[in-house]
Amino acid sequence: MRERTGGRRPHRPNVAAAGLLLAASVTLGGCAAFFGPHEKRADAQALPTVGNTARGSVTFIERSDGVQVTYNLVGLPPNSDHALQVHERGDCNAADGSSAGGVFAPAADRLKTGVRRAGDLGNIHADATGVAAGFIVAPDVALDGVRSVVGRAVIVARDPGDPAFPDRNVGPALACGAIRR
């Protein structure tokens, strides 16, 4: 007995197309395994403000426990400590770095006084040759969303920060760099 299809041909799987789809899946799956997952990353090239020599690179990589901030800076005063901060705007055009605005704080945090700002990453130490290299894990910032540092500026301040007095000024910027993906 013959099957009725109402004038249409019965649907038969296309073996060639299925084979091609399988081959493409295997190939793309192999690429993903080869390249691995891509990390969220942003970078800044910190350049000296007028009258200073500090410069270097700062890299931001998002991790499960926060953003790892890796810095490699030269030209700092020997054996000195400095605050490393993220500022509101990614604008380092002013000679003194002031165009970067204030220390980054998400909207709700801006209203609080005496509280450490998310952009206060911590203090760094320059060795006897004026080099500061290392990393800080910043749990209060991200590379996406309202706590994102992308599009802002990283500042190396003249003085170290004091966690007991977060509103205390850390002096002028020695270097400034816009944070970009």
FIKE-711486 format. One record per residue (C-alpha): residue in one letter; x, y, z. Coordinates in Angstrom, 1 decimal. Each point is the difference from the previous one (the first is absolute). Example, Ala and Ser with C-alpha at 12.3 -4.5 7.8 and 13.67 -1.06 7.14 Angstrom:
BEGIN
+---------+--------+--------+--------+
: residuo :      u :      v :      w :
+---------+--------+--------+--------+
:       A :   12.3 :   -4.5 :    7.8 :
:       S :    1.4 :    3.4 :   -0.7 :
+---------+--------+--------+--------+
This chain:
BEGIN
+---------+--------+--------+--------+
: residuo :      u :      v :      w :
+---------+--------+--------+--------+
:       M :    0.0 :    0.0 :    0.0 :
:       R :    1.2 :    3.4 :   -0.9 :
:       E :    0.3 :    2.9 :    2.6 :
:       R :   -2.1 :    3.1 :   -0.6 :
:       T :    1.9 :    3.3 :    0.2 :
:       G :   -2.5 :    2.4 :   -1.4 :
:       G :    2.1 :    0.7 :   -3.1 :
:       R :    3.2 :    0.7 :    2.0 :
:       R :    3.0 :   -2.2 :    0.1 :
:       P :    0.6 :   -1.7 :    3.3 :
:       H :    2.8 :    1.6 :    2.1 :
:       R :    3.2 :   -2.0 :   -0.1 :
:       P :    3.1 :    1.0 :    1.9 :
:       N :    2.8 :    1.3 :   -2.1 :
:       V :    3.0 :   -2.2 :    0.9 :
:       A :    2.5 :    2.3 :   -1.7 :
:       A :   -1.2 :    3.1 :    1.9 :
:       A :    0.0 :   -1.9 :    3.3 :
:       G :    3.6 :   -1.1 :   -0.7 :
:       L :    1.1 :    3.5 :   -0.8 :
:       L :   -1.6 :    1.3 :    3.2 :
:       L :    1.7 :   -2.6 :    2.1 :
:       A :    3.4 :    0.8 :   -1.6 :
:       A :   -0.5 :    3.8 :    0.6 :
:       S :   -0.9 :   -0.7 :    3.7 :
:       V :    3.1 :   -2.1 :    0.5 :
:       T :    2.2 :    2.6 :   -1.6 :
:       L :   -1.4 :    2.9 :    2.0 :
:       G :    0.0 :   -2.0 :    3.2 :
:       G :    3.7 :   -0.7 :   -0.7 :
:       C :    0.7 :    3.7 :   -0.4 :
:       A :   -1.7 :    0.9 :    3.3 :
:       A :    2.1 :   -2.6 :    1.7 :
:       F :    3.2 :    1.2 :   -1.7 :
:       F :   -0.5 :    3.7 :    0.8 :
:       G :   -1.8 :   -0.5 :    3.3 :
:       P :   -2.3 :    2.5 :    1.7 :
:       H :    0.8 :    3.7 :   -0.5 :
:       E :    0.6 :    2.0 :    3.1 :
:       K :   -1.4 :    3.4 :    0.6 :
:       R :    2.9 :    2.4 :   -0.2 :
:       A :    0.7 :    3.8 :   -0.2 :
:       D :    3.3 :    1.9 :   -0.1 :
:       A :    1.4 :    3.4 :    0.7 :
:       Q :    3.2 :    1.6 :   -0.9 :
:       A :    0.8 :    2.4 :    2.8 :
:       L :    2.0 :    3.1 :   -1.2 :
:       P :    1.7 :    2.6 :    2.2 :
:       T :   -1.8 :    3.2 :    1.0 :
:       V :    1.9 :    3.2 :   -0.5 :
:       G :    3.2 :    0.1 :    2.0 :
:       N :    0.0 :   -3.7 :    0.8 :
:       T :    1.7 :   -3.1 :   -1.4 :
:       A :   -2.3 :   -2.9 :    1.1 :
:       R :   -1.4 :   -2.1 :   -2.8 :
:       G :   -0.9 :   -3.6 :   -0.8 :
:       S :   -2.8 :   -2.4 :   -0.6 :
:       V :   -3.0 :   -1.1 :    2.1 :
:       T :   -2.1 :   -3.0 :   -1.0 :
:       F :   -3.4 :   -0.9 :    1.3 :
:       I :   -1.2 :   -3.7 :   -0.3 :
:       E :   -3.3 :   -1.1 :    1.4 :
:       R :    0.2 :   -3.0 :    2.3 :
:       S :   -2.5 :   -1.8 :    2.2 :
:       D :    1.2 :    1.8 :    3.2 :
:       G :    0.2 :    3.5 :   -1.6 :
:       V :    2.1 :    1.8 :   -2.6 :
:       Q :    3.7 :   -0.8 :    0.0 :
:       V :    1.9 :    3.3 :   -0.5 :
:       T :    3.5 :   -0.7 :   -1.2 :
:       Y :    2.4 :    3.0 :   -0.1 :
:       N :    3.5 :    0.5 :   -1.4 :
:       L :    1.1 :    3.6 :    0.6 :
:       V :    3.3 :    1.8 :   -0.2 :
:       G :    1.3 :    3.5 :    0.8 :
:       L :   -1.5 :    0.2 :    3.5 :
:       P :    2.0 :    1.5 :    2.9 :
:       P :    2.3 :   -2.7 :    1.4 :
:       N :   -1.3 :   -1.9 :    3.1 :
:       S :   -3.4 :    1.7 :    0.0 :
:       D :   -3.7 :   -1.0 :    0.4 :
:       H :   -2.8 :    1.3 :   -2.2 :
:       A :   -3.8 :   -0.4 :   -0.3 :
:       L :   -1.2 :   -1.7 :   -3.1 :
:       Q :   -3.5 :    1.2 :   -0.9 :
:       V :   -2.7 :   -0.1 :   -2.6 :
:       H :   -1.5 :    3.4 :   -0.8 :
:       E :   -3.4 :    0.8 :   -1.4 :
:       R :    0.9 :    1.1 :   -3.6 :
:       G :    2.4 :   -1.5 :   -2.5 :
:       D :    1.5 :    3.4 :   -0.7 :
:       C :    3.6 :    0.6 :    0.7 :
:       N :    0.3 :    3.2 :   -2.2 :
:       A :    0.6 :    2.4 :    2.9 :
:       A :    3.7 :    0.6 :    0.8 :
:       D :   -0.6 :   -1.1 :    3.6 :
:       G :   -2.4 :   -2.8 :   -0.7 :
:       S :   -2.9 :    1.9 :    1.6 :
:       S :   -2.2 :   -0.6 :   -3.1 :
:       A :   -0.4 :   -3.6 :    1.2 :
:       G :   -2.4 :    1.3 :    2.7 :
:       G :   -0.4 :   -1.4 :    3.5 :
:       V :    0.6 :   -3.5 :    1.3 :
:       F :   -2.5 :   -2.4 :   -1.6 :
:       A :   -2.9 :   -1.0 :    2.2 :
:       P :   -3.3 :   -1.5 :   -1.3 :
:       A :   -3.0 :    2.2 :    0.4 :
:       A :   -1.2 :   -1.3 :    3.5 :
:       D :    3.6 :    0.2 :    1.4 :
:       R :    0.4 :    3.6 :   -1.0 :
:       L :   -2.4 :    1.1 :    2.7 :
:       K :    1.9 :   -1.6 :    2.9 :
:       T :    2.8 :    1.9 :    1.8 :
:       G :    2.9 :   -1.7 :    1.8 :
:       V :   -0.4 :   -3.2 :   -2.2 :
:       R :    2.7 :   -1.4 :   -2.2 :
:       R :   -0.9 :    0.6 :   -3.7 :
:       A :   -0.1 :   -2.9 :   -2.5 :
:       G :    2.7 :    1.8 :   -2.0 :
:       D :    2.5 :   -0.1 :    2.9 :
:       L :    1.9 :   -3.0 :   -1.1 :
:       G :    2.7 :    0.1 :    2.6 :
:       N :    3.5 :    1.1 :    0.5 :
:       I :    3.0 :   -1.1 :   -2.1 :
:       H :    3.7 :    0.1 :    1.0 :
:       A :    2.9 :    1.2 :   -2.2 :
:       D :    3.3 :   -1.7 :    0.6 :
:       A :    3.5 :    1.7 :    0.2 :
:       T :    0.0 :    0.5 :   -3.7 :
:       G :   -3.4 :    1.6 :   -0.2 :
:       V :   -1.7 :   -3.1 :   -1.5 :
:       A :   -3.4 :   -1.3 :    1.3 :
:       A :   -1.2 :   -3.3 :   -1.3 :
:       G :   -2.6 :   -2.4 :    1.3 :
:       F :   -3.8 :   -0.5 :    0.2 :
:       I :   -2.9 :    0.9 :    2.2 :
:       V :   -3.4 :   -1.8 :    0.0 :
:       A :   -2.8 :    2.6 :    0.1 :
:       P :   -3.3 :   -1.7 :    1.1 :
:       D :   -2.1 :    3.2 :   -0.4 :
:       V :    0.5 :    0.7 :   -3.7 :
:       A :   -0.8 :   -1.9 :   -3.2 :
:       L :    0.5 :    0.3 :   -3.8 :
:       D :   -3.7 :    0.2 :   -0.7 :
:       G :   -3.1 :    1.6 :    1.6 :
:       V :   -0.2 :    2.8 :    2.5 :
:       R :    3.2 :   -0.9 :    1.7 :
:       S :    2.0 :   -0.1 :   -3.3 :
:       V :    3.4 :    1.7 :   -0.2 :
:       V :    0.0 :    0.0 :   -3.8 :
:       G :   -0.1 :    3.5 :   -1.4 :
:       R :    1.4 :    1.5 :    3.2 :
:       A :    3.6 :    0.9 :    0.9 :
:       V :    2.6 :   -1.5 :    2.3 :
:       I :    2.1 :    2.4 :    2.0 :
:       V :    3.2 :   -0.5 :    1.9 :
:       A :   -0.1 :    2.5 :    2.9 :
:       R :    2.9 :    1.7 :    1.7 :
:       D :   -0.9 :   -1.3 :    3.5 :
:       P :   -1.3 :   -3.3 :    1.3 :
:       G :   -3.7 :   -0.3 :    1.1 :
:       D :   -1.0 :   -0.7 :    3.6 :
:       P :   -2.9 :   -2.4 :    0.5 :
:       A :   -0.8 :    1.6 :    3.3 :
:       F :   -0.6 :    3.4 :   -1.7 :
:       P :   -1.3 :   -0.8 :   -3.5 :
:       D :   -1.0 :    3.6 :   -0.7 :
:       R :    3.6 :    1.2 :    0.5 :
:       N :    1.6 :    1.5 :   -3.1 :
:       V :    2.9 :   -2.1 :   -1.4 :
:       G :    1.6 :    2.9 :   -1.8 :
:       P :    0.4 :    0.7 :   -3.7 :
:       A :    0.1 :   -2.5 :   -2.8 :
:       L :    3.5 :   -1.2 :   -1.0 :
:       A :   -1.4 :   -2.0 :   -3.0 :
:       C :   -3.4 :   -0.4 :   -1.7 :
:       G :   -1.3 :   -2.5 :   -2.5 :
:       A :   -3.4 :   -0.6 :   -1.7 :
:       I :   -1.3 :   -3.6 :    0.6 :
:       R :   -1.0 :   -1.6 :   -3.3 :
:       R :   -1.0 :   -3.5 :   -1.2 :
+---------+--------+--------+--------+
